[in-house]
Structure formats: structure tokens, C-alpha cells
Amino acid sequence: MAKILSIIFGILTICGAIYVIASGGRVNAGYAVVPMIFGLIFGAIARNQRKMKKQLTIKVFEETLGVCRLEKSAQVPDWAEGNFLTITRTPDELSIVCCQKNIPENVKCERDWRYFKIDEVLDFSLVGILASLSGTLACQGISIFAISTYDTDYILVKEEELDRAIQVLKSEGYRVLTNGQGQ
């Protein structure tokens, strides 16, 4: 998408320059400069996205997770445990993401999520990594639930969409590891 926008703004830059020249310089040069700036921005984003895709390794995990909502004043329950656990309290709710097999049936929960992570520590100055991954999946109609930690990003997809998500990411140049294997 960024590459397409870069091309469109490049065309608009040429049209704006022709308009400025054809008017003998009596109109604002912004007709050429503004699209050029956007063209350069989207061109840089497109180059950055291609670079990220080629370098990122994504590791898929076997554990099935549940995303739970409890009342804002609830205590963290004993069943909230597992290899993957995130607890977020806001003024409105207590959200827990954990191993699904531990979650009681009576808990408000969205079940059957599988997760993968970007298999490296990400510097805070990096821009667009999560947007690139989520955008790639969104273009194929795959819904995600994203979680960021200090070190990296995790993306949850519904279990029935996992195989398709893996294929989409592979087709876009990401290296995807499943069951400890590179694929």
C-alpha cells in the first residue's frame, strides 16, 4: 500500500510541477512540493517495510490462549497462569490473557487464540513493525489481537485462521518457525 501511495504522490508531484510551470509561476509551488513530500514519506515507508519483512523471524507457539474480561475491581485469580500470561488493569476492566485450559467456563472469555511473536528484541525506536504485520494480515481478512512487551510484539490469531495467517506471512517474505522448525 505504501508503494502505491508513493507512486500516486509521485504522479501528483509531476502534475503539480507542470501546473506551476504552465501558469508561469503565478501559483503556489506547494502544488508540486506537498505531493513530493508525501511521496518521499510513503517511499521510505515502503522501503522500510520490505527491509523488515526480509529480516523478521516469527515464532509460532502451540499453546492455546483465552482473552478474559473481569470486573475492574477483581483480584487476579489463581487460574491466571501459564507460559504466556499478561494482566492489564484499566479504570474499566481487568483483562487477562493466559492458557485457555486453566480458565473456568463461567468466566467471560474469548477462547481459541493461538499466538506468535517476533523472535527478536525490538528497539523502541523502530517504527511500523506491528503495523506491517497487522496490515498484511488485515488485507487478507485475518483479525488479530496484539500484545506488546518491553522486548517484542506478540500477535494472537484465532486458531481456525492460524494456518492461513502463516501462509500469508510466508508469502510476504517473513520467516515463520513452527514447532521449532524454520519454514
C-alpha positions as CSV (number, residue, x, y, z in Angstrom):
1,M,0.0,0.0,0.0
2,A,2.8,2.4,0.8
3,K,4.5,1.7,-2.5
4,I,1.2,2.5,-4.4
5,L,0.7,5.7,-2.4
6,S,4.3,6.7,-3.2
7,I,3.7,6.3,-6.9
8,I,0.4,8.2,-6.7
9,F,2.1,11.1,-4.9
10,G,4.9,11.0,-7.5
11,I,2.4,11.4,-10.3
12,L,0.7,14.2,-8.4
13,T,4.1,15.9,-7.9
14,I,4.7,15.9,-11.7
15,C,1.2,17.2,-12.4
16,G,1.7,20.0,-9.8
17,A,5.1,20.9,-11.3
18,I,3.5,21.1,-14.8
19,Y,0.7,23.3,-13.4
20,V,3.2,25.6,-11.7
21,I,5.3,25.9,-14.9
22,A,2.3,26.3,-17.2
23,S,1.0,29.1,-15.0
24,G,4.3,31.0,-15.4
25,G,5.0,30.6,-11.7
26,R,1.9,32.6,-10.6
27,V,0.5,29.8,-8.5
28,N,1.9,28.4,-5.3
29,A,4.8,25.9,-5.7
30,G,3.0,23.9,-3.0
31,Y,1.1,22.2,-5.8
32,A,4.3,20.3,-6.5
33,V,6.1,20.4,-3.2
34,V,3.4,18.9,-0.9
35,P,2.8,15.8,-3.0
36,M,6.6,15.3,-3.3
37,I,6.9,15.3,0.5
38,F,4.2,12.7,0.8
39,G,5.7,10.7,-2.0
40,L,9.1,10.7,-0.2
41,I,7.5,9.7,3.1
42,F,5.5,6.8,1.6
43,G,8.5,5.7,-0.4
44,A,10.6,5.5,2.7
45,I,7.8,3.5,4.5
46,A,7.6,1.1,1.6
47,R,11.4,0.5,1.6
48,N,11.4,0.1,5.4
49,Q,8.5,-2.5,5.2
50,R,10.4,-4.5,2.6
51,K,13.5,-4.5,4.7
52,M,11.6,-5.5,7.9
53,K,9.8,-8.4,6.1
54,K,13.1,-9.9,4.9
55,Q,14.7,-9.7,8.3
56,L,12.0,-10.7,10.8
57,T,11.5,-14.2,12.1
58,I,8.2,-15.1,13.6
59,K,7.9,-17.9,16.0
60,V,4.5,-19.7,16.4
61,F,3.6,-21.3,19.7
62,E,1.5,-24.4,20.4
63,E,-0.3,-23.1,23.5
64,T,-4.0,-22.1,23.0
65,L,-4.9,-18.9,24.9
66,G,-8.0,-17.2,26.2
67,V,-8.6,-13.5,26.4
68,C,-10.7,-12.8,29.6
69,R,-12.5,-9.8,30.9
70,L,-13.1,-9.4,34.7
71,E,-14.6,-6.5,36.6
72,K,-12.2,-3.6,37.2
73,S,-12.0,-4.3,41.0
74,A,-11.5,-8.1,40.7
75,Q,-8.4,-9.7,42.2
76,V,-6.1,-11.6,39.8
77,P,-7.4,-15.2,40.1
78,D,-5.3,-18.2,40.8
79,W,-6.1,-19.8,37.4
80,A,-4.3,-16.9,35.6
81,E,-1.0,-18.8,34.9
82,G,0.9,-20.5,32.1
83,N,3.9,-19.9,29.8
84,F,2.1,-16.9,28.3
85,L,0.4,-14.6,30.8
86,T,-0.5,-10.9,30.5
87,I,-2.6,-9.0,33.0
88,T,-3.8,-5.5,32.3
89,R,-5.9,-3.4,34.7
90,T,-7.5,-0.2,33.4
91,P,-10.1,2.0,35.0
92,D,-12.8,0.0,33.2
93,E,-11.7,-3.7,33.4
94,L,-9.2,-6.4,34.3
95,S,-8.0,-8.2,31.2
96,I,-6.1,-11.5,31.4
97,V,-4.6,-13.4,28.6
98,C,-3.5,-16.9,29.6
99,C,-3.5,-20.6,28.9
100,Q,-7.1,-21.5,27.9
101,K,-7.2,-24.8,29.7
102,N,-6.9,-23.0,33.1
103,I,-9.8,-20.7,32.5
104,P,-13.1,-21.7,34.2
105,E,-16.1,-22.0,31.9
106,N,-18.1,-19.3,33.7
107,V,-15.5,-16.6,33.0
108,K,-16.3,-14.0,30.3
109,C,-13.7,-15.1,27.7
110,E,-12.9,-15.1,24.0
111,R,-11.3,-18.5,23.5
112,D,-9.2,-20.4,20.9
113,W,-6.4,-17.9,20.2
114,R,-3.0,-19.0,19.0
115,Y,0.0,-16.7,19.3
116,F,3.2,-15.9,17.6
117,K,6.0,-13.5,18.4
118,I,8.6,-11.5,16.6
119,D,11.6,-13.6,17.6
120,E,14.0,-10.9,18.5
121,V,14.3,-8.0,20.9
122,L,12.9,-4.8,19.2
123,D,14.4,-1.4,19.8
124,F,11.9,1.2,21.0
125,S,13.0,3.5,18.1
126,L,11.7,1.0,15.4
127,V,8.6,2.2,13.7
128,G,5.9,0.3,11.8
129,I,6.7,-3.4,12.6
130,L,3.4,-4.2,14.2
131,A,1.6,-2.1,11.6
132,S,3.3,-4.0,8.8
133,L,2.3,-7.4,10.3
134,S,-1.2,-6.4,11.2
135,G,-1.7,-4.7,7.9
136,T,-0.5,-7.8,6.0
137,L,-3.0,-10.0,7.9
138,A,-5.8,-7.4,7.7
139,C,-5.6,-7.3,3.9
140,Q,-6.4,-11.0,4.0
141,G,-9.3,-10.5,6.4
142,I,-7.5,-12.1,9.4
143,S,-8.4,-10.5,12.7
144,I,-5.7,-10.1,15.3
145,F,-5.2,-9.3,19.0
146,A,-1.8,-7.6,19.6
147,I,0.2,-7.5,22.7
148,S,3.5,-5.6,23.1
149,T,6.0,-6.2,25.8
150,Y,9.2,-4.5,26.7
151,D,11.2,-6.7,24.4
152,T,8.9,-7.6,21.5
153,D,5.5,-7.9,20.0
154,Y,3.1,-10.8,20.1
155,I,0.1,-11.4,17.7
156,L,-2.8,-13.6,18.5
157,V,-5.0,-15.0,15.8
158,K,-8.0,-17.3,16.1
159,E,-7.0,-21.0,15.9
160,E,-9.1,-21.6,12.7
161,E,-7.1,-18.7,11.0
162,L,-3.6,-19.8,12.1
163,D,-2.6,-21.9,9.0
164,R,-3.9,-19.2,6.7
165,A,-2.0,-16.5,8.7
166,I,1.2,-18.5,8.5
167,Q,0.8,-18.9,4.7
168,V,0.1,-15.1,4.3
169,L,3.2,-14.1,6.3
170,K,5.4,-16.6,4.4
171,S,4.1,-15.3,1.1
172,E,5.1,-11.7,2.2
173,G,8.7,-12.8,2.9
174,Y,8.6,-13.4,6.7
175,R,10.4,-16.4,8.1
176,V,8.0,-18.4,10.2
177,L,9.1,-21.0,12.7
178,T,6.6,-23.6,13.8
179,N,7.3,-26.4,16.2
180,G,10.9,-25.3,16.4
181,Q,11.4,-25.6,12.6
182,G,12.1,-22.9,10.0
183,Q,9.5,-22.9,7.2
